[in-house]
Amino acid sequence: MRERQRMTRRKSDQTRLVQAGIGEDPQTGSVATPLHTSSTYIWKDIETKGEFDYGRTKNPTRELLTRALVELEGGVGGEIVNSGMAAIDLCLNLLDANDLIIAPHDCYGGTHRLFTHRAFQNRIRVEFVDQSDEAALDVALTHNPKMVFIETPSNPLMRIVDVAAIAKAAKAVGALSVCDNTFLSPVRQKPLALGCDIVIHSNTKYINGHSDVVGGCVIANSEELTERLRWWANCAGLTGAPFDSWLTLRGMRTLPARMDIQEANAGKLATFLDGHNQVEKTYYPGLKCHPQFDLAAQQQFGPGAMLSFEIKGDLATAKSFLSGLELFQLAASLGGTESLICQPAIMTHAGMAPEARQNAGIKDNLIRVSVGMENIDDLLADFTQSFSKI
Ligand SMILES: Cc1ncc(COP(=O)(O)O)c(C=O)c1O
């Protein structure tokens, strides 16, 4: 790998992203990122191995992606793993048996399921708390947690919590703070700068941005955490495939441009929904009526491109609206260039028990939208025609 020349001036995220993994092969001079697929590497003799030894432990293409994401999140080190869930599960390896983790009551359904089932196995204990309720969080923090897991904005209700305050409170009781930054990406939020110890992503979403890779990453704020996380990623075989890293590097070069367009579209769609007579409630941190509008403006670099809304009616109304759409794809992911739409209670959050969903406020008439890069007039026209058919 090429040694980067030091720049006197700190580069912007946009420059870092456009240049990530470019011109890294001194042997050939290739501008495009080299894709190294070798699973193993030749030793000089039995005592001397090179920087790369075995693909599960370290791979040159994966290292380029790791470096780019570490720089972007302002971390010390990290690792690329094979999904967002693998990133979260990897963090649980930092805990001892029966250690307590405090998690949001309204986190992604898969995260809720993972913590719940790891607790069933007595691997950890978990307390799900409404982290925007300061009093409830304060009580949970007296229970000697070892990790506080944060997800903001939350999936699917877009609740915003105060990352700096929670990270500080976690530190005060000796707990690690881990933030899932999937919904905003590092170009809209920097949890490590807000005081968190670890940030994780589902790279499947905005970072790759093209709905053609499943991947994840963990980025830590210290050498010690980095070493432990990388040790476990290698030990448990969680590291990501080289081709996925290569595709992700290619996808993430356009992240700031994608986010700008998608966010602008989301703002217009949210305003349209907010004033619509067939809509009960719209959840988008860029709307002034959002309960944590000020906090979002303060800790984020923009409201992002995810929103959700409750349609007036019931599950049947939601189904009728979804089936009437022509442009939005009915699918359970987010962050790609194309607009996706889903019904969380049945789709993305089906892994949560019905009481947990109810507790989190995820109703049957709730619809979640990942706003893409299509022309906004086309997107608005599609919503209008589908509403009119109900
Ligand atoms: C906020 C959040 N975190 C983590 C995940 C899990 O990511 P993956 O599907 O890459 O395992 C998701 C998936 O939707 C998510 O929305």
The ligand as a Tripos MOL2 file, in Angstrom:
@<TRIPOS>MOLECULE
LIG
   16    16     1     0     0
SMALL
NO_CHARGES

@<TRIPOS>ATOM
      1 C1        -29.9110    1.4390   11.9300 C.3       1 LIG1
      2 C2        -29.4810    0.0840   11.4450 C.ar      1 LIG1
      3 N1        -28.4410   -0.5220   12.0410 N.ar      1 LIG1
      4 C3        -28.0020   -1.7400   11.6480 C.ar      1 LIG1
      5 C4        -28.6320   -2.4160   10.6270 C.ar      1 LIG1
      6 C5        -28.1390   -3.7870   10.2210 C.3       1 LIG1
      7 O1        -27.4070   -3.7050    9.0560 O.3       1 LIG1
      8 P1        -27.1770   -4.9420    8.0490 P.3       1 LIG1
      9 O2        -28.4950   -5.1910    7.3910 O.co2     1 LIG1
     10 O3        -26.1070   -4.4770    7.1370 O.co2     1 LIG1
     11 O4        -26.7660   -6.1020    8.8840 O.co2     1 LIG1
     12 C6        -29.7090   -1.8150    9.9630 C.ar      1 LIG1
     13 C7        -30.3870   -2.5130    8.8630 C.2       1 LIG1
     14 O5        -31.3900   -2.0700    8.3670 O.2       1 LIG1
     15 C8        -30.1480   -0.5310   10.3940 C.ar      1 LIG1
     16 O6        -31.1840    0.0870    9.8130 O.3       1 LIG1
@<TRIPOS>BOND
     1     1     2 1
     2     2     3 ar
     3     2    15 ar
     4     3     4 ar
     5     4     5 ar
     6     5     6 1
     7     5    12 ar
     8     6     7 1
     9     7     8 1
    10     8     9 2
    11     8    10 1
    12     8    11 1
    13    12    13 1
    14    12    15 ar
    15    13    14 2
    16    15    16 1
@<TRIPOS>SUBSTRUCTURE
     1 LIG1         1 GROUP 0 **** ****
